Amino acid sequence: MGISTYNTFLVVMAVIALFVFIALYFFEAGYGYLFDRRYGKPIPNKVGWVLMESPVFIAMCILWALSPRQWDIVPLVLFLLFQAHYFQRSFIFPLLMRGDSKMPLGIVLMGATFNTLNALMQGGWIFYFAPEGYYADWFSKPYIWIGGAIFIAGMAINLHSDHIIRNLRKPGDKRHYIPKGGMFRFASSANYFGELTEWIGFAIASMSWSGLVFAWWTFANLAPRSASLYKRYEKEFGEEFTSLKRKRIIPFIY
């Protein structure tokens, strides 16, 4: 793949994200609280998450191992930030799951496909297509420090929000509850806000179109889902939920 093909690839991915953003306001992504059998045969949630998230972790490792820039400090730091998220999401998050929930196989396959393409976007830029010298003196510039701080803050929000969700139920309890505490005081999908914050931070840290396209993809996927979850909470809990006056995904804004 040459740089021209790579740039075309980024444009195509950005356009696809726009269609996904629009489509998800009409068709809910049927997993988790919004589980829907129409998206394929149900498989155990833990297995589904590993199969869906691990391809990007593995693909990034391969791209790193084959790159002549693998020990260059800035690409290495960006690689470690990226992999920190996906190691947790691929191998730790599933182990922490409780209960015996299911995930549609179709969602797993779609997620694995996007994640593999995303590895090509991020790893392609970091290890292969960033111009020679692009990251020279990067630590004397503000991007890596501001973006890295935003990424770490977003990851902390995401992990804490997941912890709150995971502990809503006692063993054997199958009821739904309104998440409370942490950033859930401001957004009903605080876990998604944390993830979106992470990838905005990564885009700033790398100052790349690939990072920006991924941040856009994250918003295009999670903003409509947060709206669907908001409607479900409204329907199931009524005034108990609406009286909290939360936003959907971005505190004080949306």
C-alpha positions, 0 to 999 in steps of 0.5 A, spaced: 500 500 500 502 506 497 501 513 501 496 515 496 492 508 497 493 509 504 490 516 504 484 514 499 483 508 505 482 514 510 477 518 506 473 511 505 473 509 512 471 517 514 465 516 509 463 509 511 463 512 518 458 517 516 453 512 513 454 508 520 452 514 524 446 515 520 444 508 520 445 507 527 439 512 529 434 507 525 437 501 527 440 499 534 446 495 535 443 489 538 448 487 544 448 489 551 442 492 554 440 493 546 441 485 545 437 483 539 437 476 536 436 479 529 444 480 529 446 473 529 446 467 533 448 468 540 454 467 543 457 468 550 459 475 551 466 473 554 467 469 548 464 475 543 468 480 546 475 477 545 473 475 538 471 482 537 477 486 540 483 482 540 484 482 532 486 489 533 491 488 538 494 482 534 494 486 528 498 492 531 503 487 534 504 484 527 505 491 524 510 494 530 514 487 529 515 488 522 516 496 522 523 499 521 521 504 526 519 499 532 524 502 537 523 509 535 520 512 541 514 516 539 511 511 535 513 506 541 509 511 546 503 511 541 503 504 540 503 503 547 497 507 549 493 504 543 495 497 546 494 499 553 486 500 551 486 494 547 489 489 552 484 491 557 478 491 552 480 484 549 483 480 555 481 483 562 474 486 560 471 480 558 474 476 564 471 481 569 464 480 566 459 477 570 453 473 569 451 469 562 449 474 557 450 473 550 452 477 544 450 476 537 455 473 532 453 478 527 456 484 531 462 480 533 464 479 526 462 487 524 466 489 530 472 484 528 472 487 521 472 494 523 478 493 528 482 490 523 481 495 519 483 500 524 489 497 526 491 498 518 489 505 519 493 507 526 499 502 525 499 504 518 500 511 519 505 510 526 509 505 523 509 506 515 506 512 512 508 518 517 514 522 513 521 521 515 522 526 521 515 527 522 516 525 530 522 529 531 522 533 537 515 531 538 516 531 546 518 538 545 511 540 542 505 540 546 501 534 542 503 528 545 503 531 552 496 534 552 493 528 547 496 523 552 493 526 558 486 526 555 487 519 553 489 517 560 483 521 563 478 518 558 481 511 560 480 512 567 473 514 566 471 508 561 474 503 566 471 507 572 464 507 569 465 500 567 466 498 574 460 501 576 456 498 571 459 491 572 457 492 580 449 494 579 447 487 580 448 482 585 449 475 583 443 472 580 439 478 579 437 480 572 434 486 573 436 493 570 438 499 574 440 506 572 448 507 573 449 512 578 456 515 581 462 518 577 461 521 570 454 518 570 452 524 574 452 528 567 451 522 562 447 516 561 453 513 557 459 515 561 463 509 559 462 511 552 464 518 553 470 515 556 472 511 550 470 517 546 475 522 550 481 516 549 481 517 542 480 524 541 486 524 546 490 519 541 488 523 535 491 529 538 497 525 541 499 523 534 496 529 530 494 524 524 488 524 520 488 516 522 487 518 529 482 523 527 478 518 523 478 513 528 475 519 533 470 520 528 468 513 528 468 512 535 463 518 535 459 515 529 458 509 533 457 511 540 453 517 539 447 514 536 448 508 541 448 512 547 441 515 544 438 509 543 440 507 551 437 513 553 430 512 550 431 505 553 432 508 560 426 513 559 422 507 557 423 503 563 424 507 568 420 514 566 421 520 571 426 516 575 431 517 570 429 523 566 429 527 573 436 526 573 437 531 567 443 527 564 446 528 557 447 522 553 454 521 552 457 528 552 456 532 559 452 538 558 452 538 551 449 532 548 
